[in-house]
């Protein structure tokens, strides 16, 4: 088509209009392009162990995400039907179901896979190329539900006898197990640290994704900072023991250890000697911090690759973990408890339209990322997904996600949170604890005997009873193990 010849002024205006129209058309086209989703999942990362949150641990790359995105300060895991809390958390994530329904689904995963009800399968329906590498620990084969898998790893690196009950003394510390000693294998098994391998695969796939037309959904699952807490020596040296602070809620021994179900029998709790001492807790925290900083550097490599790919502006990055960890708080080392240090995790979201530097204190479940990702992908949430999208909170359309937060560990511990109050119940001993998380974030002052809070305690007891009744009494029925066929002689 030819335009008539006009004077210079009119010609300039016409060209300007055409340029603006073309720009608008281009921007519309770009906006309609489905965004990528990069999900980075850690193991055993306590909510407070991020530098940007005031911790002494150094995490410059996670700090960058905090500045670039929105942080949910009260993100919870619902609990576990197993000492391997990570397994329950990950089944809730992959199935999109709450704790008790995820337990049922985990024991019968074949129909879930066949029906395409699992998280990565739903993302495929939305047009995504799905990718997985790292820790798995799900009762389904990753290659059956992701388009591409690289090097799936077990629930944890191998421990050794030398890795437990340490350090007993300063002499034991000097002469014993060392986090950088490769002879103990663990994270060093295979010759290269597992966190570095996950980052290698993540970087490689971001480069490969340039060749495909589909948006990517990447599930990068680190085993770190789970024990054995091993990292190169330079990371250990970043945290001299005389600079490590004790947790404010440090205890040599948890006073209700028997009521909660004898944590002394748990593998995690056997990592350090009983009773806890300032020295052995500081050593465990030193190695924990070192592994987190090493993990953070691997995340930095992934983020750099994303920047260099040209896809950063069209990619949502989500960082969280399957649960937290005690590491000396309340005299506990593990995560098999209902305290915030073990139930709460970092939860950081960046991406197109996500407010920068924003903090949201509304409690959520970390598994809320499942329906959130479906919403980002333009897919309606299926009925079987029980968690809720966090987008209304991010967009300021809502200030409440759940009226109550619930949690459970086996049939030995239960939790309910309403507003700033949290009640923990140990049914084996009919023991109740009550905390005001706003005034007492480290859960050090039990209010259960306070007359001022007697009505609240009564209300929470009733709410918890009603909730547990709705999920079959809060029990996790045992699943009969299949007998292995006898070998023919």
PyMOL commands that set and color helices and strands:
alter all, ss='L'
color gray80, all
select helices_A, chain A and resi 8-31+51-53+60-68+85-95+99-106+109-115+119-125+142-145+161-163+170-175+182-184+186-188+194-211+233-236+241-243+263-265+268-271+278-309+312-314+340-343+366-376+391-394+451-470+472-474
alter helices_A, ss='H'
color red, helices_A
select strands_A, chain A and resi 36-42+70-72+75-76+79-80+129-135+148-153+216-221+315-321+344-345+347-350+358-360+364-365+405-409+413-418+421-426+431-436
alter strands_A, ss='S'
color yellow, strands_A
deselect
rebuild
show_as cartoon
